[in-house]
Amino acid sequence: MPPMGSRHSQERRFGKKSKPKDIKATIKRLLGYLSEQKLKIFVAVICTMTASASTLGGTYMLRPIIDGLASGLKDGTDHGEIIAGLAAGLGIMALIYIIGVVATYIQARLMIGVSQGTLNKIRSDLFKKVQKLPVRYFDQNNTGDVMSRFTNDVDTIGEMLNSTILQIFSGVITLVGALCLMLYTNWIVALVTILFSPVMAFVGTKIANKSRKYFSAQQAALGKANGYIEETVTGQKVVKVFNHEDKVTSEFSELNNDLRNAQARAQFLGGIMGPVMNAMGQVNYTLTACVASVVAFISQWGGGVPFASLSVGGIAIFVNYSRQFSRPINELSQQLTNIMSALAGAERVFDVMDQTPELDEGKRLELKNVKGEVVLENVTFGYNPDKVILKNISMYAHPGQKIALVGSTGAGKTTITNLMTRFYNIDEGKITIDGIDIKDISLESLRENIAMVLQDTHLFTGTIMENIRYGRLDATDAEVRMAAQTSSAHSFIRNMSDGYDTMLKGDGSNLSQGQRQLLNIARAALSKAPILVLDEATSSVDTRTEQNINKAMDALMENRTTFVIAHRLSTIRNADAIMVLENGEIIERGTHDELLKLKGRYYELYTGLKELD
């Protein structure tokens, strides 16, 4: 596809920036995925509680250790007893911290399994949903942007699941535990921290709310940039042949600048969260230390404070608890950055999952012993409601007939075949196969009875044998080779170094366009479908190869109802009927000889008086 230059064309191409959706619904859906691993999460939560409790308990051990040491020195206790008591206290503290380290290790291992298992399920569900989406969705959405849902967006969810959730839980436990222990130690000093906490929470929430929309815009901009990169790299030959390197570089710079600006806004707000909260934590720490020192001084030398005495050891653990109380608030505020980024990614993933799948309505009948009688009755269709492509089209094909569709680009030739396979559903009229309305036929049964050779070939990574067998997975090697012979592909395949075991990569980049099309035709030849659609099947091959294909096609089309779309009119002279379409209507129909006698549009095209648009 040629590169598009204007900003408006890029907006049409990629869509406008997505807006934040229902955050609560997104969280609920993510929790639904996590609920499938309840046992692991439960054990991880227990480990997190243990780790948090060990941190709080280890800190509290400072009080008896310091107070005991100070009391022993003041009372003149034997130094050996003081050292023994100090060693015992430090040993208990070390044991508590070791338990916390082990619990943290187990929790980390469990959450890696939980996060990766959840991502595996999300990717699997997303991929399954993509397979069920109608062709219309892929026509309207950029491939690179769809791919970005599988990579960037899912990765942000993984980052959140790996650590953020349990860090939040751990932070809450530490917050509550530190508060209770501070109140137990000295309620007056605890009030300083309690009164300052709402200020920290308010600032953190304000920054997080403002960053939410920027992270959503960042994910959307990232998808657009990835989509453009994917499309440009795929179309490098087109870019180079038209000397559009500077053009695409300029367009990418615009998208890259949009991404940079979106990321700068999001990362700035995410980046200032930590420093702002740390600064406020330092203020809280300083105030707590000052007030605690004053209370301890009054307690020791000023007669005490009713119900609020404080020792030197109490000061030590208080300033530590003050830090531990502020740290979760800081971490929770910083984790909101990851959460907002992950939720923005999750919204984009769930947006795809919420797309309406390709509906298989009707009676879901199964086609059996298909003869190939195809009838279109007064078919009207438009890709968009405001623009009709086909206008009251009627035609028929008896079993084994070859029907050719001729017309200018946009006349509706390919649209007819898209409707036959129900890639799109008709707006008015009816299409039947052997008298059965295709709306009543299951999609699987319908499409396994129609083989298509498209103008744009697509080969998968794998061997030539595997690519041809894609036409019918249960085919034997002998049947694959027979199909290759039918399509005239066997001669070039056997001359390759590994023959049918030759590996194809990069959509068959090591083959010529003609060879790729021959494999595409062989794939259709392998299919036992009684109805065949050839959409410009020979447009990418040279004249000599075309002659070989046409001979093979005569054998391929025998006993098959065939619809041929071709610009080279010489290839359809032996068609049973030729339909000439213009502006979505059939303006002429008949055999080659009959249409020449009419001396109308077909006659002008065939004799060269006029050319197809």
C-alpha positions as CSV (number, residue, x, y, z in Angstrom):
1,M,0.0,0.0,0.0
2,P,1.4,3.4,-0.9
3,P,2.3,5.6,2.1
4,M,-0.3,8.1,3.3
5,G,1.0,11.5,4.0
6,S,-1.6,13.7,5.7
7,R,-2.5,13.7,9.4
8,H,-6.1,13.1,8.5
9,S,-5.2,10.0,6.5
10,Q,-3.3,8.7,9.4
11,E,-6.3,9.2,11.7
12,R,-8.5,7.3,9.3
13,R,-5.9,4.6,9.1
14,F,-5.3,4.1,12.7
15,G,-8.3,5.6,14.4
16,K,-8.5,8.3,16.9
17,K,-6.8,8.1,20.3
18,S,-8.8,5.8,22.6
19,K,-10.4,7.2,25.7
20,P,-10.3,5.5,29.1
21,K,-13.2,3.1,29.6
22,D,-14.8,1.5,32.6
23,I,-11.9,0.9,35.0
24,K,-14.0,-1.1,37.4
25,A,-15.1,-3.4,34.7
26,T,-11.6,-3.9,33.5
27,I,-10.4,-4.8,37.0
28,K,-13.3,-7.2,37.4
29,R,-12.3,-9.0,34.2
30,L,-8.7,-9.3,35.2
31,L,-9.7,-10.7,38.6
32,G,-11.8,-13.2,36.7
33,Y,-8.6,-14.5,35.1
34,L,-6.8,-14.5,38.4
35,S,-9.6,-16.5,40.1
36,E,-8.5,-19.5,38.0
37,Q,-5.4,-19.8,40.2
38,K,-6.9,-19.2,43.6
39,L,-4.8,-21.7,45.5
40,K,-1.5,-20.2,44.3
41,I,-2.7,-16.7,45.0
42,F,-3.9,-17.8,48.5
43,V,-0.5,-19.3,49.4
44,A,1.2,-16.2,48.0
45,V,-1.0,-13.9,50.1
46,I,-0.1,-15.9,53.2
47,C,3.6,-15.6,52.3
48,T,3.1,-11.9,51.8
49,M,1.4,-11.5,55.2
50,T,4.3,-13.5,56.8
51,A,6.9,-11.3,55.1
52,S,5.2,-8.1,56.1
53,A,4.7,-9.4,59.7
54,S,8.4,-10.3,59.9
55,T,9.4,-6.8,58.8
56,L,7.2,-5.3,61.4
57,G,8.2,-7.8,64.1
58,G,11.9,-7.5,63.3
59,T,11.7,-3.7,63.7
60,Y,9.8,-4.0,67.0
61,M,12.7,-6.1,68.4
62,L,14.8,-3.0,68.4
63,R,12.8,-1.7,71.4
64,P,13.6,-4.4,73.9
65,I,17.2,-4.7,72.6
66,I,17.9,-1.0,72.9
67,D,16.0,-0.5,76.2
68,G,17.7,-3.6,77.7
69,L,21.1,-2.3,76.7
70,A,20.4,1.1,78.0
71,S,19.0,-0.2,81.3
72,G,21.8,-2.6,81.8
73,L,24.5,0.1,81.3
74,K,22.6,2.5,83.6
75,D,22.1,-0.1,86.4
76,G,25.7,-1.4,86.1
77,T,24.8,-4.9,85.0
78,D,27.6,-7.3,84.2
79,H,28.9,-6.8,80.7
80,G,28.7,-10.5,79.9
81,E,25.0,-10.5,80.7
82,I,24.5,-7.4,78.6
83,I,26.3,-9.0,75.7
84,A,24.4,-12.3,76.1
85,G,21.0,-10.5,76.2
86,L,22.1,-8.4,73.1
87,A,23.1,-11.6,71.2
88,A,19.8,-13.3,72.1
89,G,17.8,-10.3,70.9
90,L,19.8,-10.1,67.7
91,G,19.4,-13.8,67.1
92,I,15.6,-13.6,67.5
93,M,15.6,-10.6,65.1
94,A,17.7,-12.5,62.6
95,L,15.4,-15.5,62.7
96,I,12.3,-13.3,62.2
97,Y,14.0,-11.7,59.1
98,I,15.1,-15.1,57.7
99,I,11.5,-16.2,57.9
100,G,10.5,-13.1,56.0
101,V,13.1,-13.7,53.3
102,V,11.9,-17.3,52.8
103,A,8.3,-16.2,52.6
104,T,9.2,-13.5,50.1
105,Y,11.1,-16.0,47.9
106,I,8.1,-18.4,47.9
107,Q,5.7,-15.6,47.2
108,A,7.8,-14.4,44.2
109,R,8.0,-17.9,42.7
110,L,4.3,-18.4,43.0
111,M,3.4,-15.1,41.5
112,I,5.6,-15.7,38.5
113,G,3.6,-18.8,37.9
114,V,0.3,-16.9,38.4
115,S,1.2,-14.0,36.2
116,Q,2.6,-16.2,33.3
117,G,-0.4,-18.6,33.6
118,T,-2.8,-15.6,33.4
119,L,-1.0,-14.1,30.5
120,N,-1.0,-17.4,28.7
121,K,-4.8,-17.6,29.2
122,I,-5.3,-14.0,28.1
123,R,-3.2,-14.4,24.9
124,S,-5.0,-17.7,24.2
125,D,-8.4,-16.1,24.6
126,L,-7.4,-13.1,22.5
127,F,-6.0,-15.3,19.7
128,K,-9.1,-17.4,19.7
129,K,-11.3,-14.3,19.5
130,V,-9.2,-12.9,16.6
131,Q,-9.9,-16.2,14.7
132,K,-13.6,-15.6,15.1
133,L,-13.7,-12.0,14.0
134,P,-15.2,-11.2,10.6
135,V,-13.1,-10.1,7.6
136,R,-14.7,-6.6,8.0
137,Y,-12.7,-6.1,11.3
138,F,-9.4,-6.8,9.6
139,D,-10.3,-4.5,6.7
140,Q,-11.0,-1.7,9.2
141,N,-8.1,-2.2,11.6
142,N,-4.4,-2.0,11.1
143,T,-2.6,-5.3,11.4
144,G,0.3,-3.8,13.4
145,D,-2.2,-2.3,15.9
146,V,-3.9,-5.6,16.4
147,M,-0.5,-7.2,16.9
148,S,0.3,-4.6,19.5
149,R,-2.5,-6.0,21.7
150,F,-0.7,-9.3,21.8
151,T,2.7,-7.8,22.7
152,N,2.9,-4.4,24.3
153,D,-0.5,-4.4,25.9
154,V,-0.3,-7.9,27.3
155,D,3.2,-7.2,28.5
156,T,2.0,-4.3,30.6
157,I,-0.6,-6.5,32.2
158,G,2.2,-9.0,33.0
159,E,4.3,-6.4,34.7
160,M,1.4,-5.5,36.9
161,L,0.6,-9.1,37.8
162,N,4.3,-10.0,38.5
163,S,4.7,-7.7,41.4
164,T,2.2,-4.8,41.6
165,I,-0.8,-6.7,43.1
166,L,1.1,-8.3,46.0
167,Q,3.1,-5.2,46.6
168,I,-0.1,-3.3,47.1
169,F,-1.4,-6.1,49.4
170,S,1.9,-6.1,51.2
171,G,1.8,-2.3,51.5
172,V,-1.7,-2.4,53.0
173,I,-0.6,-5.0,55.6
174,T,2.5,-3.0,56.5
175,L,0.5,0.2,56.6
176,V,-2.1,-1.2,59.0
177,G,0.5,-3.1,61.1
178,A,2.8,-0.1,61.4
179,L,-0.2,2.1,62.5
180,C,-1.3,-0.4,65.1
181,L,2.2,-0.8,66.5
182,M,2.7,3.0,66.6
183,L,-0.6,3.5,68.4
184,Y,0.4,0.7,70.9
185,T,3.8,2.4,71.4
186,N,2.7,6.0,71.8
187,W,-0.6,7.3,70.5
188,I,0.5,11.0,70.7
189,V,3.4,10.6,68.3
190,A,1.3,8.3,66.1
191,L,-1.1,11.2,65.6
192,V,1.6,13.1,63.7
193,T,1.9,10.3,61.1
194,I,-1.9,9.7,61.0
195,L,-2.7,13.4,60.4
196,F,0.0,13.7,57.7
197,S,-1.1,10.5,55.8
198,P,-4.3,12.0,54.2
199,V,-2.2,14.7,52.7
200,M,0.2,12.1,51.1
201,A,-2.8,10.1,49.9
202,F,-4.5,13.1,48.4
203,V,-1.4,14.2,46.4
204,G,-0.8,10.6,45.2
205,T,-4.4,10.2,44.1
206,K,-4.4,13.5,42.2
207,I,-1.3,12.6,40.3
208,A,-2.5,9.1,39.5
209,N,-5.9,10.3,38.2
210,K,-4.2,12.8,36.0
211,S,-1.8,10.2,34.6
212,R,-4.5,7.7,33.8
213,K,-5.6,9.4,30.6
214,Y,-2.0,9.9,29.5
215,F,-1.1,6.2,29.9
216,S,-4.2,5.3,27.8
217,A,-3.0,7.7,25.1
218,Q,0.5,6.3,25.4
219,Q,-0.7,2.7,24.6
220,A,-2.8,4.0,21.7
221,A,0.1,5.9,20.3
222,L,2.4,2.9,20.7
223,G,-0.1,0.7,18.8
224,K,-0.2,3.3,15.9
225,A,3.6,3.5,15.7
226,N,4.0,-0.3,15.7
227,G,1.3,-0.6,13.0
228,Y,3.1,1.9,10.8
229,I,6.4,0.1,11.3
230,E,4.9,-3.3,10.5
231,E,3.2,-2.0,7.3
232,T,6.2,-0.1,6.1
233,V,8.7,-2.9,6.7
234,T,6.3,-5.3,4.9
235,G,6.0,-2.9,2.0
236,Q,9.7,-2.0,1.6
237,K,9.8,-2.9,-2.1
238,V,6.9,-0.5,-2.8
239,V,8.5,2.2,-0.7
240,K,11.8,1.9,-2.6
241,V,10.4,1.5,-6.1
242,F,8.6,4.8,-5.7
243,N,11.5,6.5,-3.9
244,H,9.3,7.2,-0.8
245,E,12.0,6.7,1.8
246,D,11.9,10.3,2.8
247,K,8.1,10.3,2.7
248,V,7.7,7.4,5.1
249,T,10.5,8.7,7.3
250,S,8.6,12.0,7.7
251,E,5.3,10.2,8.4
252,F,6.9,7.9,11.0
253,S,8.6,10.9,12.6
254,E,5.1,12.4,13.1
255,L,3.8,9.2,14.6
256,N,7.0,8.8,16.7
257,N,6.7,12.4,17.9
258,D,3.1,11.7,19.0
259,L,4.3,8.6,20.8
260,R,7.2,10.6,22.4
261,N,4.8,13.3,23.6
262,A,2.3,10.8,25.0
263,Q,5.1,8.9,26.7
264,A,6.7,12.1,28.0
265,R,3.4,13.2,29.6
266,A,2.7,9.8,31.0
267,Q,6.2,9.1,32.2
268,F,6.6,12.6,33.7
269,L,3.6,12.2,35.9
270,G,4.6,8.6,36.7
271,G,8.2,9.8,37.4
272,I,7.4,12.6,39.7
273,M,5.1,10.4,41.8
274,G,8.1,8.8,43.6
275,P,10.1,12.0,44.4
276,V,7.0,13.9,45.5
277,M,5.9,11.1,47.8
278,N,9.5,10.5,49.1
279,A,9.8,14.2,49.9
280,M,6.6,14.2,51.8
281,G,7.7,11.0,53.6
282,Q,10.9,12.7,54.7
283,V,8.8,15.6,56.1
284,N,6.7,13.1,58.0
285,Y,9.8,11.3,59.2
286,T,11.3,14.5,60.5
287,L,8.2,15.7,62.3
288,T,7.8,12.2,63.9
289,A,11.4,12.2,65.1
290,C,11.1,15.7,66.6
291,V,7.8,15.0,68.4
292,A,9.0,11.6,69.6
293,S,12.1,13.2,71.0
294,V,10.1,15.8,72.9
295,V,7.7,13.1,74.3
296,A,10.6,10.9,75.3
297,F,12.3,13.8,77.0
298,I,9.2,14.7,79.0
299,S,8.7,11.0,79.8
300,Q,12.2,10.6,81.2
301,W,12.9,13.9,82.8
302,G,9.6,15.9,82.8
303,G,7.4,13.7,84.9
304,G,5.9,11.7,82.0
305,V,3.0,12.1,79.8
306,P,-0.3,10.4,80.9
307,F,-0.9,7.2,79.0
308,A,1.9,8.1,76.5
309,S,5.4,7.3,78.0
310,L,8.2,6.7,75.5
311,S,11.6,5.2,76.0
312,V,14.8,5.6,73.9
313,G,14.0,2.2,72.3
314,G,10.6,3.5,71.6
315,I,12.0,6.5,69.7
316,A,14.1,4.1,67.6
317,I,11.2,1.9,66.5
318,F,8.9,4.9,66.1
319,V,11.1,6.5,63.5
320,N,11.4,3.2,61.7
321,Y,7.7,2.6,61.8
322,S,7.2,6.1,60.5
323,R,9.3,5.2,57.5
324,Q,7.5,1.9,57.1
325,F,4.2,3.7,57.3
326,S,5.2,6.2,54.7
327,R,6.9,3.7,52.4
328,P,3.8,1.8,51.6
329,I,2.0,5.0,50.8
330,N,4.9,6.0,48.5
331,E,5.0,2.5,46.9
332,L,1.2,2.4,46.5
333,S,1.3,5.8,44.8
334,Q,4.1,4.6,42.5
335,Q,2.4,1.3,41.7
336,L,-0.6,3.3,40.5
337,T,1.6,4.3,37.5
338,N,2.0,0.6,36.6
339,I,-1.6,-0.1,37.3
340,M,-2.8,2.7,35.0
341,S,-0.5,1.6,32.2
342,A,-1.7,-2.0,32.7
343,L,-5.3,-1.1,32.8
344,A,-4.9,1.0,29.6
345,G,-3.4,-2.1,27.9
346,A,-6.1,-4.4,29.3
347,E,-8.8,-2.1,28.0
348,R,-7.3,-2.4,24.5
349,V,-7.1,-6.2,24.8
350,F,-10.6,-6.5,26.1
351,D,-11.8,-4.2,23.4
352,V,-10.8,-6.8,20.8
353,M,-12.3,-9.6,22.9
354,D,-15.6,-7.6,23.0
355,Q,-15.8,-7.2,19.2
356,T,-18.8,-9.0,17.7
357,P,-17.6,-12.3,16.3
358,E,-18.5,-13.7,12.9
359,L,-22.1,-14.8,13.5
360,D,-23.1,-18.2,12.2
361,E,-26.9,-17.8,12.4
362,G,-29.6,-19.7,10.7
363,K,-30.3,-23.4,10.6
364,R,-26.6,-24.3,10.4
365,L,-27.2,-26.9,7.7
366,E,-24.4,-29.1,6.5
367,L,-23.9,-29.3,2.7
368,K,-23.6,-32.9,1.4
369,N,-23.0,-34.2,-2.1
370,V,-22.9,-30.7,-3.4
371,K,-23.5,-30.4,-7.2
372,G,-22.5,-26.8,-7.4
373,E,-25.7,-25.0,-8.5
374,V,-25.1,-21.4,-7.5
375,V,-27.8,-18.7,-7.8
376,L,-27.8,-15.0,-6.9
377,E,-31.2,-13.4,-6.7
378,N,-31.6,-9.6,-6.5
379,V,-28.5,-9.2,-4.3
380,T,-27.8,-5.7,-3.0
381,F,-24.9,-4.9,-0.8
382,G,-22.7,-2.1,0.5
383,Y,-19.7,-2.2,2.8
384,N,-21.0,1.0,4.3
385,P,-24.7,1.9,4.7
386,D,-24.3,5.1,2.7
387,K,-22.6,3.5,-0.3
388,V,-24.1,0.6,-2.3
389,I,-21.6,-1.6,-4.1
390,L,-23.9,-4.2,-5.7
391,K,-27.3,-3.2,-7.0
392,N,-29.9,-5.9,-7.5
393,I,-27.5,-8.5,-9.0
394,S,-29.0,-11.7,-10.3
395,M,-27.0,-14.6,-12.0
396,Y,-26.7,-18.3,-11.9
397,A,-24.2,-21.0,-12.5
398,H,-25.1,-24.6,-13.3
399,P,-22.9,-27.4,-11.9
400,G,-19.6,-27.5,-13.7
401,Q,-20.0,-24.2,-15.5
402,K,-17.4,-21.6,-15.7
403,I,-18.7,-18.1,-15.0
404,A,-16.4,-15.1,-15.8
405,L,-16.7,-11.7,-14.1
406,V,-15.3,-8.7,-16.0
407,G,-15.4,-5.1,-15.1
408,S,-13.5,-2.0,-13.9
409,T,-11.9,-1.8,-10.5
410,G,-14.6,-1.3,-8.0
411,A,-17.3,-2.7,-10.2
412,G,-18.1,-5.3,-7.6
413,K,-16.5,-8.5,-9.0
414,T,-14.6,-9.5,-5.8
415,T,-17.5,-8.4,-3.7
416,I,-19.7,-11.1,-5.3
417,T,-17.2,-13.8,-4.3
418,N,-16.9,-12.3,-0.7
419,L,-20.6,-12.6,-0.4
420,M,-20.7,-16.2,-1.6
421,T,-18.2,-17.2,1.1
422,R,-20.1,-15.0,3.7
423,F,-17.1,-12.9,4.5
424,Y,-19.8,-10.3,4.4
425,N,-23.6,-10.8,4.7
426,I,-25.8,-9.4,1.9
427,D,-28.2,-6.5,2.7
428,E,-31.0,-7.7,0.4
429,G,-31.7,-10.6,-1.9
430,K,-30.5,-14.2,-1.6
431,I,-27.7,-16.5,-2.6
432,T,-28.3,-20.3,-2.8
433,I,-26.1,-23.4,-3.3
434,D,-28.1,-26.4,-4.6
435,G,-31.2,-24.5,-3.7
436,I,-30.2,-23.9,0.0
437,D,-29.8,-20.3,1.2
438,I,-26.2,-19.8,2.3
439,K,-27.5,-18.0,5.4
440,D,-28.9,-21.4,6.6
441,I,-25.6,-23.2,5.9
442,S,-23.0,-23.4,8.6
443,L,-19.9,-21.3,7.9
444,E,-17.6,-24.3,8.2
445,S,-19.6,-26.4,5.8
446,L,-20.1,-23.5,3.3
447,R,-16.4,-22.6,3.2
448,E,-15.1,-26.2,2.9
449,N,-17.1,-26.5,-0.3
450,I,-15.6,-23.3,-1.8
451,A,-11.9,-23.2,-2.8
452,M,-10.4,-19.8,-3.5
453,V,-7.3,-18.6,-5.3
454,L,-6.7,-15.0,-4.5
455,Q,-4.7,-12.3,-6.3
456,D,-2.7,-11.7,-3.1
457,T,-0.8,-14.9,-2.1
458,H,0.0,-15.8,1.4
459,L,2.4,-18.5,2.4
460,F,3.1,-19.6,5.9
461,T,6.4,-20.4,7.6
462,G,7.0,-24.1,6.9
463,T,7.8,-26.5,4.1
464,I,6.3,-26.4,0.6
465,M,4.6,-29.7,1.4
466,E,2.9,-28.2,4.4
467,N,1.9,-25.0,2.6
468,I,0.1,-27.0,-0.2
469,R,-1.5,-29.3,2.4
470,Y,-3.1,-26.3,3.9
471,G,-5.8,-26.8,1.3
472,R,-6.8,-30.1,2.9
473,L,-5.0,-31.1,6.1
474,D,-5.8,-34.9,5.7
475,A,-4.3,-35.1,2.2
476,T,-1.5,-37.7,1.7
477,D,1.9,-36.8,0.3
478,A,1.0,-38.3,-3.0
479,E,-2.1,-36.2,-3.2
480,V,-0.1,-33.1,-2.5
481,R,2.3,-33.9,-5.3
482,M,-0.6,-34.6,-7.6
483,A,-2.0,-31.1,-6.8
484,A,1.4,-29.6,-7.5
485,Q,1.5,-31.3,-10.9
486,T,-2.0,-30.0,-11.7
487,S,-0.9,-26.5,-11.0
488,S,2.4,-26.8,-12.9
489,A,4.3,-26.2,-9.6
490,H,5.9,-29.7,-9.5
491,S,8.6,-28.8,-12.1
492,F,10.1,-25.9,-10.1
493,I,9.6,-27.7,-6.7
494,R,11.6,-30.7,-7.7
495,N,14.5,-28.5,-8.9
496,M,14.8,-26.9,-5.4
497,S,17.5,-28.2,-3.1
498,D,15.1,-29.9,-0.7
499,G,12.2,-30.3,-3.0
500,Y,8.9,-30.5,-1.2
501,D,10.8,-30.2,2.1
502,T,12.1,-26.7,1.2
503,M,11.4,-24.3,4.1
504,L,9.6,-21.1,3.3
505,K,10.0,-18.0,5.4
506,G,8.9,-14.4,5.1
507,D,5.8,-15.3,3.1
508,G,7.8,-17.2,0.6
509,S,10.4,-14.5,-0.1
510,N,12.8,-17.0,-1.6
511,L,10.3,-17.7,-4.4
512,S,9.3,-15.6,-7.3
513,Q,5.8,-14.1,-7.4
514,G,4.8,-16.6,-10.1
515,Q,6.0,-19.6,-8.0
516,R,4.2,-18.3,-5.0
517,Q,1.0,-18.1,-7.0
518,L,1.5,-21.6,-8.4
519,L,1.6,-22.9,-4.8
520,N,-1.5,-21.0,-4.0
521,I,-3.2,-22.7,-7.0
522,A,-1.9,-26.1,-5.9
523,R,-3.5,-25.5,-2.5
524,A,-6.8,-24.9,-4.2
525,A,-6.3,-27.9,-6.4
526,L,-5.8,-30.1,-3.4
527,S,-9.2,-29.1,-2.0
528,K,-12.1,-31.3,-3.0
529,A,-14.4,-28.3,-3.0
530,P,-17.0,-28.5,-5.8
531,I,-17.0,-24.6,-6.2
532,L,-13.9,-22.8,-7.2
533,V,-13.2,-19.0,-7.1
534,L,-10.3,-17.6,-9.1
535,D,-9.7,-13.9,-8.3
536,E,-7.1,-12.7,-10.7
537,A,-5.3,-16.1,-10.2
538,T,-2.9,-15.5,-13.1
539,S,-2.3,-11.8,-12.7
540,S,1.1,-12.3,-11.1
541,V,2.6,-14.7,-13.6
542,D,4.2,-14.3,-17.0
543,T,2.6,-15.3,-20.2
544,R,4.3,-18.6,-20.5
545,T,3.5,-19.6,-17.0
546,E,-0.1,-18.4,-17.6
547,Q,-0.4,-20.8,-20.5
548,N,0.7,-23.7,-18.3
549,I,-1.7,-22.6,-15.6
550,N,-4.6,-22.3,-18.0
551,K,-4.0,-25.9,-19.2
552,A,-3.9,-27.1,-15.6
553,M,-6.9,-25.1,-14.8
554,D,-9.0,-26.8,-17.5
555,A,-8.3,-30.1,-15.6
556,L,-8.8,-28.4,-12.2
557,M,-12.2,-26.8,-13.2
558,E,-13.6,-30.0,-14.7
559,N,-16.7,-31.0,-12.8
560,R,-16.4,-27.8,-10.6
561,T,-18.5,-24.7,-10.7
562,T,-16.0,-22.0,-11.3
563,F,-16.1,-18.2,-10.9
564,V,-13.3,-16.4,-12.6
565,I,-12.3,-12.8,-12.1
566,A,-9.8,-11.7,-14.8
567,H,-8.4,-8.6,-16.4
568,R,-6.8,-10.7,-19.2
569,L,-9.9,-11.4,-21.3
570,S,-8.0,-13.9,-23.4
571,T,-8.2,-16.3,-20.4
572,I,-12.0,-16.4,-20.3
573,R,-12.9,-16.9,-23.9
574,N,-14.1,-20.5,-23.2
575,A,-16.3,-19.4,-20.2
576,D,-19.9,-20.7,-20.3
577,A,-21.0,-17.2,-19.4
578,I,-19.4,-13.8,-19.1
579,M,-20.8,-11.1,-16.8
580,V,-19.7,-7.5,-17.5
581,L,-20.2,-5.3,-14.4
582,E,-20.1,-1.6,-14.1
583,N,-21.0,0.4,-11.0
584,G,-22.3,-2.6,-9.2
585,E,-24.7,-3.7,-12.0
586,I,-24.5,-6.4,-14.7
587,I,-24.7,-4.5,-18.0
588,E,-23.9,-7.4,-20.4
589,R,-24.0,-11.2,-20.1
590,G,-23.4,-14.0,-22.5
591,T,-20.7,-16.2,-24.1
592,H,-17.6,-14.7,-25.7
593,D,-19.0,-14.9,-29.2
594,E,-22.4,-13.6,-28.1
595,L,-20.8,-10.5,-26.5
596,L,-18.6,-9.8,-29.4
597,K,-21.7,-9.8,-31.7
598,L,-23.3,-7.2,-29.4
599,K,-20.4,-4.9,-30.0
600,G,-20.9,-3.3,-26.6
601,R,-18.7,-2.8,-23.6
602,Y,-17.1,-6.3,-23.8
603,Y,-16.4,-5.9,-27.5
604,E,-14.7,-2.6,-26.8
605,L,-12.5,-4.1,-24.1
606,Y,-11.6,-7.2,-26.0
607,T,-10.7,-5.4,-29.2
608,G,-8.8,-2.7,-27.3
609,L,-11.0,0.2,-28.2
610,K,-11.3,0.9,-24.5
611,E,-9.4,-0.3,-21.5
612,L,-10.5,-1.4,-18.0
613,D,-10.3,1.4,-15.5
